[in-house]
Amino acid sequence: MMYGWSGWGMWIIGPVMLLLIVWLVVWLVRDTVGSTTPPHTGAAARAILDERFARGEIDGEDYQERLSTLERR
């Protein structure tokens, strides 16, 4: 049998440790999942497309095709 504080201590420390472990797992999952970049809005996507065209990364035909795809969304 358990006598004194050792019995009560286990009843208190056990759930506290369990809560700490659950909190740690939730915190780690939220930290890794929440770090994704938000999707671009239409205006931001258009600005990126314009920049890529201005830098010469895409040609005029590709620019027009991607621009029409953006406008359809």
C-alpha positions in Angstrom: 0.0 0.0 0.0 1.0 3.6 -0.6 1.3 5.8 2.4 1.5 9.6 2.7 2.1 12.0 -0.2 3.6 9.4 -2.5 0.1 8.0 -3.3 -1.5 11.4 -3.8 1.5 12.6 -5.7 1.1 9.9 -8.3 -2.6 10.9 -8.8 -1.5 14.5 -9.4 1.7 14.1 -11.3 0.5 11.4 -13.7 -2.4 13.5 -15.3 -0.2 16.6 -15.3 2.5 14.8 -17.2 0.0 13.4 -19.6 -1.4 16.9 -20.3 2.1 18.2 -20.9 2.8 15.5 -23.4 -0.5 16.2 -25.2 0.2 19.9 -25.2 3.6 19.3 -26.7 2.3 17.1 -29.5 -0.4 19.6 -30.4 2.1 22.5 -30.3 4.5 20.7 -32.6 1.8 19.7 -35.1 0.4 23.2 -35.2 3.9 24.7 -35.6 4.7 22.4 -38.6 1.3 22.6 -40.3 0.9 26.3 -39.7 4.2 27.1 -41.5 2.8 26.6 -45.0 2.5 29.7 -47.1 -1.0 31.0 -47.8 -2.3 30.7 -51.3 -1.8 33.7 -53.6 -4.7 36.0 -54.4 -5.5 36.8 -58.0 -3.7 40.2 -57.8 -0.6 38.6 -56.3 -0.6 35.8 -58.9 -0.9 38.4 -61.7 2.0 40.4 -60.3 4.2 37.3 -60.1 3.2 36.5 -63.7 4.1 40.0 -64.9 7.4 39.9 -63.1 8.3 36.5 -64.7 7.4 37.9 -68.1 9.4 41.1 -67.5 12.5 39.0 -66.4 12.2 36.9 -69.6 11.5 33.7 -67.8 8.4 33.1 -69.9 7.6 34.1 -73.5 4.6 36.1 -74.7 2.6 33.0 -75.7 3.2 31.3 -72.3 2.3 34.6 -70.6 -1.0 34.9 -72.5 -1.9 31.3 -71.8 -1.2 31.6 -68.0 -3.0 35.0 -67.9 -6.1 33.5 -69.4 -6.0 30.7 -66.9 -5.8 33.2 -64.0 -8.7 35.2 -65.4 -10.9 32.1 -65.6 -10.5 31.4 -61.9 
